[in-house]
Amino acid sequence: MPITDAPDTLDVDELDAIVDDPLVLDTRDDAHVLIPALPAPTFVRIARHLRHENRLEILLPYATPYQLSSLLDLDGWAGDRIDIRRARLWLHAIAEHAPGDQARGALADLIYEMDPELWTVALAAGTVVVDIDPEQDDALDHVAAQLRSLRTYETPDGFFVVGVPDDALGRRTLQIIHRLYEDDLAEGRKLCLAIQSLLPAQAEEELLRFRNGRLADLGFVPWEEAAKLLRPLDHRVAAEHAAVDFDYLRTTEALEHPVRWSGPALLRRVMMRLSPDEHGVRSREFLLLVNEVMSAQRFDPGDETLSERAIDQTQSTIALGLELLARATPQGLEAEAFLAERVSAIGLRLVFRVGYGALDKVRAAARLLHGSGQVSLQAPGSLLDRPWGPVIATLVGLYPELPQARGKGTRPLRSLEDVAQATTWVAQAEALARLCFGPEGYAVDPSWLSRVDEPERITLGDLVRTAIVHAHRPGESGAVTPLSADDLAWAAEHLLTAEGLIDAVERDLAARCDDLGIGEHRPALAENLLTRLRMELTSLERDADGVVDLRRVGGVLTVQHLSRWLSVRHGAPSN
């Protein structure tokens, strides 16, 4: 269907309104020209929404073969394999909602313009096609006996009986085959023959190759190619980089979906300085870049949640790159004007690489600390207290992020301030490890970690707080061992005052930090270590005999944590 009447662009608010509530398409007089012009990713989002609303009839009759192929590419696969159930449901919807006012053969033409092998592979799983021998009078009886456990369908041409499992998916398969026979008798016969002769593995491999090519057109390039995006670029190099040719982005055949820049303020201000034409080019580049970011992280191309995450990551990293690039602003030139000129000249991809350079440095520091073996046991940062443990866990990935301040999940680093904070947390985590195990620190024996019943529940903070109690108890040899009930009772009596811990505890911690050269991190370490120790000692619970109940103690290493180890060597612990 021609789309010459479709606008070249659509107001971003108007298009967003359609994406948010696709049912409005049912009220638009221009749906027949608007829908074929929708960008493929936008079309897929709308199709998913309307599927849940059971209103695909307002969309699919006007879709182009390319849009429908993109729909199957993004929502009909699970990794590198065809998701038979999802693909078959979409094919059934496409066949069911094909325009009924078109000439016979329209559905067959649509199948050929899409990917006919995909129809064959998606319909073949669990489907049996048996020939009817025209010279055998009881041929149908023999076929019925052969397919007695299946739901059957005799094709209108009299050549085949098709058997499928008697369930909703099987019935949809028969409806698709029947619909194709209604459209074109010869093509229905060809489909049955194709199902009979199909070599599934070979056909799926070929389909994957074609799918990868189409996804590459959308920016979902192979991982090896996408990984090149994550090569850091120095901001001084980007400041002097020659202009890049973007002619391939200056023409488009579909409606534009302008990017809503929701990232940091600097990014929004720079993009507002671009001319409308240049903004369109950068919008197209950005959408391709987002898909490349998804490919680099091996995200499923059809996952909308991961797509939203990649959009946030990409905008945040571009903003970070702009912040770094602003440092190279020539004297006498306004920074944002310089940044707008650089974006127009070198594009967003190189600016993204500038931003990723800052992320890569933080990631390298986190990975170095993780690789030391002092802060990780079962997972990166698993031995660290909050906030350091979750921070290390999210920084060591291919795309470094930070934990959300509230709730679960992560967020991208959006500014140099975020980078500085992440760097500080990594340094504090390293300082905690040195304070715990270093000879100038508390010299905790790391072998205790292999003896506890549940190592995943012990942190370096627990070991340091245990060492603090031993360091201040008279008569101790200096070796750090699990605390007993008597140790904790003594600590509650002698290390606590009405205002908190005695001054000697903080002075000793400060002296050890100074000896280690980590004095700048002492306030953060003291806040975490000493506050928790004070809370635990203040809230000790005792049994009827007045003995501290070790089962209700946290934040320190006690003999209760080593019950199995102690029972083997010394008998069960007394409490």
N, C-alpha and C positions, 0 to 999 in steps of 0.2 A: 504494500500500500504506500503510495507516495506521501511524503511528509513535508512537501514544500511549503505548506501553510504554517508549519510549526515555527515558533519563535526561535531565534538564535540563542536566546538566553531567557531565563525565567527569574523573576525576583526571588532572592534567596529566602525571604520569609514565606512567599507563596509556595515554593517548592518544598520547603521544610514542613509547611502545613500539610501538603499532600503526603509526604513521607510519614508524618506523625499520625495522620488520619486518612488513609487511602480511600476510605469510603466516600470522600468528597468527589472522587472521580465519577461516581454515579450521577452527580449533579452537573457535571461540566459538559457543555455542548461540544467542546473541542477535544474530548477524550480520544477520538479516533485519530487525531493528528498529534496529540500530546504524548500518548503512551508510546508509540513507535519511536519517538525522539528521545525518550528517557535514557540517560546513561545506564549501562548494564548493571553496575553495583546498586544504583538507586532502584532500578526495576526489580532486582532480586529482593531488596528489603521490602518493597511494596508487596511483592508476590507472597512473601512469607507472612506478612501481616494479614493479607486477605485470605490466605489459606486458613488461618486460625478463625477468621470471621465467616468462613464458608461462603465467600463472595468472589471467587476467582472469575466468575463470568463477566465482571466489569473490567477485567484486565486482559486475560489471556486471548480473547478473540482479536485484539488489536496488536498483539506482540509480534515482533519480527523474529525470524529464525535465529538471528544472532543473539537476541535477548533471551530466547528460550534455551539456546545452547549454553549461554552464560549461567542461566538458572540451574541447569543440570550440572555444570562445572562446579558451581559454588555450593550447591545443596544436594547433589546426588552422589557424592563421593565421601568415603571415610578414609582419610590418608591417601594411599595410592591404590585403593580398591574401590570398586563401585559399591555403593550402599544400595543393594538390590531393593530393599523395601522403600526407601525414600525415592529412589529413581523411578520405580514403578508407579508410586503414587503420583509423582509429577507427570509422568507420561499419560497416566489415566486422565488427569485433569486437563492436559493439553488436548488429548483426543476428544474428551467430552465437551470441551468448550471451543473447539474449532468452529469457525463461522459456518452456520448452517445455510447461509444464502449464497455460498460460492459454488462453482461448478464442481461436478464429480471429479475426483482426482486431486482436490485441494489438499487433503490431509496427506496423501502420498507425496505430493510435491513438498509439503512442509517437512516431512520426515527426511527426504533426500537433501533438503537445504540445511537441515540440522546435522545429525550424525546417525545415519541409518543403523550402523553397527551397534550404537548404544541402545537403540530400541531392541535389537535382537538379543544382546547380552542381558539386558534388564528383564526381558520377558522369558528368557530361556530357563532361568534357574527354577527348578521344580516343575517345569512344563514338559509334557511328553506329547509328541506329535506322531501319530501312527497312520500309515497309508491305508486306504480302503481299496482292496482288490476288486475291481469292477467285474471280474470274471468269476468271482466266488459268491454264490448266492447268500451264504450265511456269514459274509465277511463282517458285517456289523456285530453279529453275535460274538464272533471271535475277538473283535476289538473290545467289545463291552466286557468280556471276561478278562481280557488282558489289563483293562483299566478300571476294574471293578472298585478299587479303593479310591478312585479319583472322581472329581466332577468333570463331566465330559461335554464337549461341544462339537457337533458335526458341521464342518465348514459348508457354506452355501454352494461351493463348486463340486461338492461330493467327493473330493480327493482325500480328505483327512478327517480324523477325529483327534481333537486336542483334549488332553487330560491335565488337570491342575488340582492341587490340594483344595479340599472343599472348605476354604476359609475366605475372609474378606479380600485378602490379597490375591488369592487364586481367582476369585470371581471378577476382580478388576482386570486381571490378565485376559480372561475370556471376553470381557467387554471391549478392551482395546482391539483385540483381533477381530471381533465382530464389527467394530466401527470401521476398521480399515477395509474389511471385505465390503461393507456398504459403500465405502468411498471408491474403491477400485478393486474389482475381483482379482485381477492379475497380480496386483501388489500384495493383496492378502495371501495369495498362494505363494508368492516369493518369500514373504515373511515366514510362513510355515516351513518352507524348504530350508531357509536360513537357520531356523531354530534346530531343525534336524541335523544339519551338517556343521553346526557351530563347534569350534575348538575354543572353549571359554578363556583359557589362559592366554593363548596367542591373541585373541580378539581384544581382551582387556589390556594387554600390554600395548597394542597399537592404539587403542582409545586413549590410554594414559599419555602417550606421546603427543597425540593431537591436542589433548586437553592442556598439557603443559605449554604447548605453543600458544593457545588462546589465552591462558593465564598470564603468560609472559607479556602479551599485548596489554594486559591490564596492570602490569607492574610486578606480577608475581613471578619473578625470574628464578632460575635454579639457585639453590642455596649457595653454591660455590660463587656465583656471580653476585648474589645479594650480600655476601660476607665482605665484599670489597667496599661496601658502603661504610663499614665500621673501621676503616683505616683513618687514624687521626690526621688532621691537616692543621699545620701551624697557622695562627691567625695572621701573622706577618706575611706568609706566603699567599694566603687568600686575599690580603689587602692589595697585593700587586699582581694578582693572577690576571691573565689576558681574558678578554670577553669570550664567552662560550656561545656557539651557534645553537639557537633554540627554534629554528624554523619549523622543525617537526611538531612543535607544540602550538604553532600559530594558526592552524586550521583544525576544525572539528566538524563532524557531521551530526553530532547529537546535541541535545540541549545541554547547556552549561549548568552545573550545580556549583555556584560560587562557594568557596570555602568560608565558613564562619570562623574567623580567627578568635579562638577563645583562650589562647595561651597568655603568657605574661604580657604586661602592658607595652613593653618595648616592641615586641613582635607586632602587636596591633597597630602601634603608631607608625612603624616603618612600612607596613603593608598599605596603610591608608595614604601614604605618599606616592604610591605607584599610580600610573595612569590606568584607566579602565582596561585598555587592551593588555597592558603589561600585567595587570592583576589577573586577567583571564589566563594568561600564559602560566603565571605562578600557581594559580589554582590547579591547572592541569598537571603541572609538575609535582605539586604537593600530593595529589591523589595517587600518582604513580609512586612517589616516594614512600607514602604510607604502606602501600602494598609491598614495596621492597623491604621495608622495615619488618613487615610480617614474615616475609620469606626468610630474612636473615635469622629470625628467631624460631623458624619452623612452625609458625602458627598455621592453623587450618585456615585456608583462604575464605571459607564460608562461615566462619564463626564471627557473629556480629559483636559479641562481647570483646573478643580479642581485637577486632577491627577498631572499636572505640578506644581500646587501650593503646593500640598502635598510633592512632590519631593524636592522643594526648602525649605519647612519647615523642612523636615527630615534632609537634609544635614546641614542646618544652626544649628539645635539643636544639632546634633552630634558634629559639630565643636565647639559649645559652651561647650558641655560636655568635649571634649578633652582639651579645654583651662582651665577648672576647674580642670580636672584630672591631668594636668601637675603640679599643685601646690603640688601634693603629690609625685612628682618624688623623689626617694631615692637619697641621697647625693652620688655624684660620678658617677651617671648614666645620660646619655644624655636624655633630656626630650622626644624627638621624638622617640627614641629607646624604652623608657619605655612605651610610648603611643601605639606604634605598638605591643608591647608584650601584653598589656592589651586588645587591640582590638582582637587579636588572641585568648586570653584566655577567655574573658567574652563576646565578641561579641559587635555588635553595639546597640542592644536593651538597655543594661544596661548603655552604654555611653549616649544614648539618654535620659534616665531617669535622669542622672546626669545633662545634659543640661537643661532639663525641670524644674529641681529644681530651677534654677536661674529665669526662666520665671515665675514660680509659685509665687515666692516672689514678683516680680513686679506686677503680676496680683492681688495678695492679697492686696497690698497697693492701687492699683487703685480701686478695689472693695470696700475697706473700705472707701475711699474718696467718691465714688459714693453713697454708702449707707448712708453717713452722711446727704444727702439731700441738701447740700449747693451748689453743682456744677452741679446738674442734675435736669431737669424739665421734659421734654418729652422723653429724651433719655440720656444715659450716657454721661456726660460731656457737655450737651447742653447749659449750662450757661457759659461756659468758652470760652475765646478768643483763637485764634490761637497762638501758636501751641498746647496749652494744651487741648482744647476741643477734637479735632480729636485724640490726643494721648490717652486720657482716654477712648474714645469710642472704640479704637482698642485694648486696653490692658485688658479690663474687660472680654473679651471673653474666651472661654475654651482654645483656643490657642492664647496667647498674640502676637500681632504684632504691627508694627509701620506704620503710614501713609507714603506713598511715598513722597519723597521730592518734586517731580514734578508730576502733574497730579493726577488722581484718583487711588484708590487701596491701598493695604497695602503690606508690606514686612515683612519677619521674622526678629527677632533679631538674628544677626549672630555672635556676639562677646560680650565679657564682656564690651567692650567700649559702645556697643549699650545698654546693660543692665544698665550701669551707666548713660547714657544719659536719658533713659526712667525713671529711678529712680529719676533723677534730675527734669525732667518735672513734675512728680507726686508731688514731694515736692514743686515745684513752684506753681502748681495748688492749693495745700492745703494752701500755703502762701497767695495766692491771695484771697481765700475764707476768711481766717482769717483777712486779711487787709480790706476786704469789710464789714464783719459783726461783727468783734470783737470789744469790747468796747474800747480797746487800739488802734484800727484802726479807720475806718471812721464810724463805728456803723450804717450802712445803715439798714433801716427797711425792712426786706424781704417781707413784705406784699405788697410792690409796685409791685412785680412780678405777683401778682394775679390780679392786676388792669389794667395792660397794655393791649392794644388791641391785640397785637401779641406777646405773651411771648417768642415765639421761636426766635424772632429777637433781644432780649435783652440779654446782657452778663454781667457778674460781672464787666468786664472792663468798660462798660457803666455806671454802678452804681458808681464805684470808681471815674471816671472822673467827674461825676456829683457832687459827694461829694467834690472833690478837689475845684471846682468852689465855692461851698457854704462855704468851710472852709476859703477861702481868701476874701470873700466879706464882707465888714464892716456891722455891724448891724445884721448879721445872728444869729439865735437862736442856731444853731448847728444841727438842724434836717435837714435831707436830703430830699428834695422834688424835683419833676420834674422842670426843668429849663424853664423859660419863655424867650421870645425874648429879654426882657430887661436884663435878667441875662447874656445871651450870648453876648450881645452888650457890657455890662460892662466888661466881662471877656476878650474879644478881645482887649479892650482898656487898661486894667490894668494888665493883666497877660502875655502879649506878649511884647517882645523886638525885636530888629532887629536880634538878635542871636537865639531867641527861647523863652522859658518860663522864667519868672523871677526866680532868684535863690531861693527865698523863697518857691516856690512850691516844688522844689526838696529837700530842707532842711526839709520841713515839712513831706514829704513822707519818707525820711530817718529816721527821729525821730520816726515816727509811726512804721516803720519796726523794729527799734531797741527795742522799747517798747514791741513789739510782739515776739521778739527773732527770727526774720526771716531776719536779716540783710544780711546774705549770699545771699539771693535771691533778694535783692534790685535792683542790676543792671538790672537783667532780667525783673523785674516788671516795673521799671522805663522806660526801653526801650519800652515796650509795651504800658504802660499807658500814659506816658507823650508825647511820639512821636505822638501818635494818637490825643491826646488833642491839641497839637500844630498845627497839620495839620487841624483839624476841625475848630479851631478858626481862623486860617489864611485864610481859604477858605469860610468863611460865605458869603452867598448871601442875598441880601436885595431887597425888593420890591420898587415900585416907590416912596413910602413915606419914604424910608430909614429904614424900619423895617426889622429885621432879618426874613428870610423865614424859618420857622421851618420845612417845608416839605422837605427841602433839607439839613437838619442837621443830622449827624450820629455820633456814638461814645459816645453819652451822652443820658440821659433820659430827654425828654422834655414833655411839656403838650400835644404836638401833639400825643405822644404815648398813652395818656390816654383819647382820645376824647370821647369815649362812656361812660367811668366812670364819667368824669367831666360833661358831658351833663346831666346825670341823677341827679347829686348832686348840681351842681353849674351853669348849663347852658353851652352852647358850649364855647370852648376856643376862645379867641379873635383873634388868628391868625390861 
